[in-house]
Amino acid sequence: MGRRLLQRDRKFNEALLKQHLGHFAIWPFDYVAALEYRRLAAELRQHGRTMQQIDI
């Protein structure tokens, strides 16, 4: 692929993202959220139920 094609695809994808982003809740990931993530990941691991990070 040429550089121009990649730039065009990137612009298209960015426009698509901006168009649909309002349909999703965007939650902040702060220190408290990081601690809860750590707790949940450890609990799942103890029970042999690991999940991908994006799914937790």
N, CA, C and O atoms as CSV, one atom per row, in Angstrom:
chain,resi,resn,atom,element,x,y,z
A,1,MET,N,N,0.831,-1.191,0.000
A,1,MET,CA,C,0.000,0.000,0.000
A,1,MET,C,C,0.864,1.240,0.000
A,1,MET,O,O,1.912,1.305,0.643
A,2,GLY,N,N,0.405,2.185,-0.718
A,2,GLY,CA,C,1.139,3.435,-0.744
A,2,GLY,C,C,0.809,4.299,0.460
A,2,GLY,O,O,-0.195,4.093,1.142
A,3,ARG,N,N,1.664,5.254,0.701
A,3,ARG,CA,C,1.478,6.162,1.837
A,3,ARG,C,C,0.165,6.941,1.726
A,3,ARG,O,O,-0.500,7.173,2.736
A,4,ARG,N,N,-0.212,7.343,0.518
A,4,ARG,CA,C,-1.449,8.113,0.340
A,4,ARG,C,C,-2.677,7.282,0.713
A,4,ARG,O,O,-3.619,7.788,1.324
A,5,LEU,N,N,-2.653,6.012,0.341
A,5,LEU,CA,C,-3.770,5.131,0.653
A,5,LEU,C,C,-3.908,4.958,2.165
A,5,LEU,O,O,-5.016,4.991,2.701
A,6,LEU,N,N,-2.785,4.775,2.844
A,6,LEU,CA,C,-2.820,4.629,4.300
A,6,LEU,C,C,-3.337,5.893,4.974
A,6,LEU,O,O,-4.095,5.812,5.941
A,7,GLN,N,N,-2.937,7.060,4.474
A,7,GLN,CA,C,-3.407,8.317,5.047
A,7,GLN,C,C,-4.908,8.477,4.820
A,7,GLN,O,O,-5.627,8.954,5.698
A,8,ARG,N,N,-5.377,8.078,3.639
A,8,ARG,CA,C,-6.804,8.165,3.338
A,8,ARG,C,C,-7.589,7.225,4.251
A,8,ARG,O,O,-8.642,7.604,4.765
A,9,ASP,N,N,-7.095,6.011,4.456
A,9,ASP,CA,C,-7.758,5.057,5.342
A,9,ASP,C,C,-7.781,5.579,6.771
A,9,ASP,O,O,-8.785,5.426,7.467
A,10,ARG,N,N,-6.699,6.188,7.217
A,10,ARG,CA,C,-6.634,6.731,8.567
A,10,ARG,C,C,-7.663,7.845,8.735
A,10,ARG,O,O,-8.364,7.892,9.746
A,11,LYS,N,N,-7.758,8.729,7.769
A,11,LYS,CA,C,-8.743,9.815,7.848
A,11,LYS,C,C,-10.159,9.266,7.850
A,11,LYS,O,O,-11.011,9.752,8.593
A,12,PHE,N,N,-10.418,8.267,7.034
A,12,PHE,CA,C,-11.733,7.636,6.994
A,12,PHE,C,C,-12.059,7.010,8.342
A,12,PHE,O,O,-13.158,7.192,8.865
A,13,ASN,N,N,-11.108,6.274,8.905
A,13,ASN,CA,C,-11.327,5.618,10.200
A,13,ASN,C,C,-11.533,6.628,11.318
A,13,ASN,O,O,-12.373,6.415,12.193
A,14,GLU,N,N,-10.785,7.716,11.305
A,14,GLU,CA,C,-10.963,8.753,12.320
A,14,GLU,C,C,-12.348,9.378,12.223
A,14,GLU,O,O,-12.993,9.619,13.244
A,15,ALA,N,N,-12.807,9.642,11.008
A,15,ALA,CA,C,-14.142,10.213,10.815
A,15,ALA,C,C,-15.222,9.244,11.293
A,15,ALA,O,O,-16.199,9.655,11.918
A,16,LEU,N,N,-15.044,7.976,11.001
A,16,LEU,CA,C,-15.988,6.950,11.431
A,16,LEU,C,C,-16.026,6.861,12.955
A,16,LEU,O,O,-17.100,6.751,13.548
A,17,LEU,N,N,-14.874,6.909,13.575
A,17,LEU,CA,C,-14.795,6.869,15.032
A,17,LEU,C,C,-15.513,8.066,15.650
A,17,LEU,O,O,-16.307,7.900,16.576
A,18,LYS,N,N,-15.244,9.259,15.150
A,18,LYS,CA,C,-15.886,10.460,15.677
A,18,LYS,C,C,-17.395,10.400,15.509
A,18,LYS,O,O,-18.135,10.881,16.368
A,19,GLN,N,N,-17.853,9.819,14.417
A,19,GLN,CA,C,-19.282,9.719,14.130
A,19,GLN,C,C,-19.985,8.807,15.141
A,19,GLN,O,O,-21.121,9.080,15.530
A,20,HIS,N,N,-19.330,7.745,15.564
A,20,HIS,CA,C,-19.971,6.745,16.411
A,20,HIS,C,C,-19.545,6.784,17.872
A,20,HIS,O,O,-20.118,6.065,18.691
A,21,LEU,N,N,-18.581,7.583,18.214
A,21,LEU,CA,C,-18.052,7.604,19.576
A,21,LEU,C,C,-19.096,8.013,20.601
A,21,LEU,O,O,-19.041,7.562,21.745
A,22,GLY,N,N,-20.030,8.845,20.223
A,22,GLY,CA,C,-21.064,9.306,21.144
A,22,GLY,C,C,-22.001,8.206,21.608
A,22,GLY,O,O,-22.750,8.406,22.564
A,23,HIS,N,N,-21.979,7.062,20.965
A,23,HIS,CA,C,-22.849,5.952,21.336
A,23,HIS,C,C,-22.290,5.128,22.493
A,23,HIS,O,O,-22.960,4.219,22.984
A,24,PHE,N,N,-21.088,5.433,22.927
A,24,PHE,CA,C,-20.427,4.634,23.949
A,24,PHE,C,C,-20.120,5.474,25.182
A,24,PHE,O,O,-19.803,6.659,25.080
A,25,ALA,N,N,-20.219,4.844,26.342
A,25,ALA,CA,C,-19.802,5.498,27.576
A,25,ALA,C,C,-18.286,5.382,27.673
A,25,ALA,O,O,-17.736,4.287,27.558
A,26,ILE,N,N,-17.625,6.486,27.880
A,26,ILE,CA,C,-16.174,6.496,28.042
A,26,ILE,C,C,-15.905,6.782,29.517
A,26,ILE,O,O,-16.139,7.891,29.997
A,27,TRP,N,N,-15.426,5.797,30.207
A,27,TRP,CA,C,-15.180,5.940,31.631
A,27,TRP,C,C,-13.725,6.283,31.866
A,27,TRP,O,O,-12.842,5.752,31.192
A,28,PRO,N,N,-13.467,7.168,32.819
A,28,PRO,CA,C,-12.080,7.502,33.125
A,28,PRO,C,C,-11.386,6.315,33.787
A,28,PRO,O,O,-12.009,5.570,34.543
A,29,PHE,N,N,-10.130,6.148,33.510
A,29,PHE,CA,C,-9.338,5.094,34.139
A,29,PHE,C,C,-8.357,5.772,35.075
A,29,PHE,O,O,-7.290,6.227,34.663
A,30,ASP,N,N,-8.736,5.829,36.338
A,30,ASP,CA,C,-7.909,6.503,37.328
A,30,ASP,C,C,-7.312,5.479,38.297
A,30,ASP,O,O,-7.388,4.273,38.064
A,31,TYR,N,N,-6.731,5.965,39.358
A,31,TYR,CA,C,-6.061,5.096,40.331
A,31,TYR,C,C,-7.037,4.097,40.958
A,31,TYR,O,O,-6.710,2.919,41.101
A,32,VAL,N,N,-8.220,4.555,41.328
A,32,VAL,CA,C,-9.214,3.680,41.943
A,32,VAL,C,C,-9.635,2.586,40.957
A,32,VAL,O,O,-9.782,1.426,41.343
A,33,ALA,N,N,-9.824,2.943,39.710
A,33,ALA,CA,C,-10.180,1.955,38.687
A,33,ALA,C,C,-9.048,0.945,38.496
A,33,ALA,O,O,-9.306,-0.241,38.294
A,34,ALA,N,N,-7.810,1.401,38.558
A,34,ALA,CA,C,-6.664,0.496,38.410
A,34,ALA,C,C,-6.615,-0.514,39.556
A,34,ALA,O,O,-6.310,-1.686,39.338
A,35,LEU,N,N,-6.911,-0.067,40.766
A,35,LEU,CA,C,-6.935,-0.987,41.904
A,35,LEU,C,C,-8.042,-2.023,41.754
A,35,LEU,O,O,-7.832,-3.201,42.043
A,36,GLU,N,N,-9.203,-1.601,41.310
A,36,GLU,CA,C,-10.313,-2.533,41.114
A,36,GLU,C,C,-9.995,-3.522,39.998
A,36,GLU,O,O,-10.312,-4.707,40.106
A,37,TYR,N,N,-9.382,-3.049,38.948
A,37,TYR,CA,C,-8.971,-3.943,37.862
A,37,TYR,C,C,-8.006,-5.007,38.388
A,37,TYR,O,O,-8.134,-6.190,38.072
A,38,ARG,N,N,-7.044,-4.566,39.191
A,38,ARG,CA,C,-6.071,-5.499,39.767
A,38,ARG,C,C,-6.772,-6.544,40.630
A,38,ARG,O,O,-6.448,-7.729,40.549
A,39,ARG,N,N,-7.722,-6.121,41.446
A,39,ARG,CA,C,-8.452,-7.038,42.319
A,39,ARG,C,C,-9.254,-8.048,41.498
A,39,ARG,O,O,-9.218,-9.247,41.771
A,40,LEU,N,N,-9.969,-7.560,40.505
A,40,LEU,CA,C,-10.794,-8.429,39.670
A,40,LEU,C,C,-9.938,-9.413,38.878
A,40,LEU,O,O,-10.273,-10.594,38.792
A,41,ALA,N,N,-8.856,-8.944,38.308
A,41,ALA,CA,C,-7.969,-9.824,37.531
A,41,ALA,C,C,-7.384,-10.919,38.423
A,41,ALA,O,O,-7.289,-12.071,37.999
A,42,ALA,N,N,-6.993,-10.579,39.643
A,42,ALA,CA,C,-6.429,-11.571,40.570
A,42,ALA,C,C,-7.482,-12.595,40.973
A,42,ALA,O,O,-7.196,-13.789,41.049
A,43,GLU,N,N,-8.691,-12.129,41.229
A,43,GLU,CA,C,-9.770,-13.040,41.610
A,43,GLU,C,C,-10.098,-14.017,40.476
A,43,GLU,O,O,-10.267,-15.213,40.712
A,44,LEU,N,N,-10.185,-13.516,39.281
A,44,LEU,CA,C,-10.454,-14.386,38.137
A,44,LEU,C,C,-9.331,-15.398,37.943
A,44,LEU,O,O,-9.583,-16.569,37.659
A,45,ARG,N,N,-8.094,-14.942,38.097
A,45,ARG,CA,C,-6.944,-15.831,37.937
A,45,ARG,C,C,-6.961,-16.945,38.984
A,45,ARG,O,O,-6.640,-18.093,38.674
A,46,GLN,N,N,-7.331,-16.614,40.213
A,46,GLN,CA,C,-7.394,-17.616,41.284
A,46,GLN,C,C,-8.416,-18.708,40.979
A,46,GLN,O,O,-8.246,-19.860,41.377
A,47,HIS,N,N,-9.463,-18.337,40.278
A,47,HIS,CA,C,-10.513,-19.291,39.941
A,47,HIS,C,C,-10.294,-19.925,38.567
A,47,HIS,O,O,-11.166,-20.628,38.056
A,48,GLY,N,N,-9.129,-19.674,37.976
A,48,GLY,CA,C,-8.808,-20.251,36.678
A,48,GLY,C,C,-9.627,-19.696,35.533
A,48,GLY,O,O,-9.832,-20.370,34.524
A,49,ARG,N,N,-10.090,-18.478,35.684
A,49,ARG,CA,C,-10.939,-17.865,34.664
A,49,ARG,C,C,-10.305,-16.575,34.143
A,49,ARG,O,O,-10.895,-15.501,34.254
A,50,THR,N,N,-9.146,-16.680,33.595
A,50,THR,CA,C,-8.478,-15.485,33.079
A,50,THR,C,C,-9.226,-14.967,31.863
A,50,THR,O,O,-9.839,-15.728,31.114
A,51,MET,N,N,-9.161,-13.674,31.687
A,51,MET,CA,C,-9.796,-13.018,30.543
A,51,MET,C,C,-8.800,-12.028,29.953
A,51,MET,O,O,-7.861,-11.594,30.621
A,52,GLN,N,N,-9.022,-11.683,28.703
A,52,GLN,CA,C,-8.184,-10.672,28.085
A,52,GLN,C,C,-8.425,-9.348,28.790
A,52,GLN,O,O,-9.523,-9.100,29.289
A,53,GLN,N,N,-7.431,-8.516,28.835
A,53,GLN,CA,C,-7.535,-7.240,29.550
A,53,GLN,C,C,-8.707,-6.396,29.046
A,53,GLN,O,O,-9.389,-5.740,29.833
A,54,ILE,N,N,-8.929,-6.416,27.766
A,54,ILE,CA,C,-9.988,-5.579,27.187
A,54,ILE,C,C,-11.363,-6.024,27.645
A,54,ILE,O,O,-12.299,-5.224,27.631
A,55,ASP,N,N,-11.515,-7.287,28.055
A,55,ASP,CA,C,-12.810,-7.823,28.441
A,55,ASP,C,C,-13.156,-7.593,29.904
A,55,ASP,O,O,-14.307,-7.773,30.301
A,56,ILE,N,N,-12.189,-7.203,30.703
A,56,ILE,CA,C,-12.452,-7.081,32.141
A,56,ILE,C,C,-13.148,-5.791,32.428
A,56,ILE,O,O,-13.458,-5.500,33.584
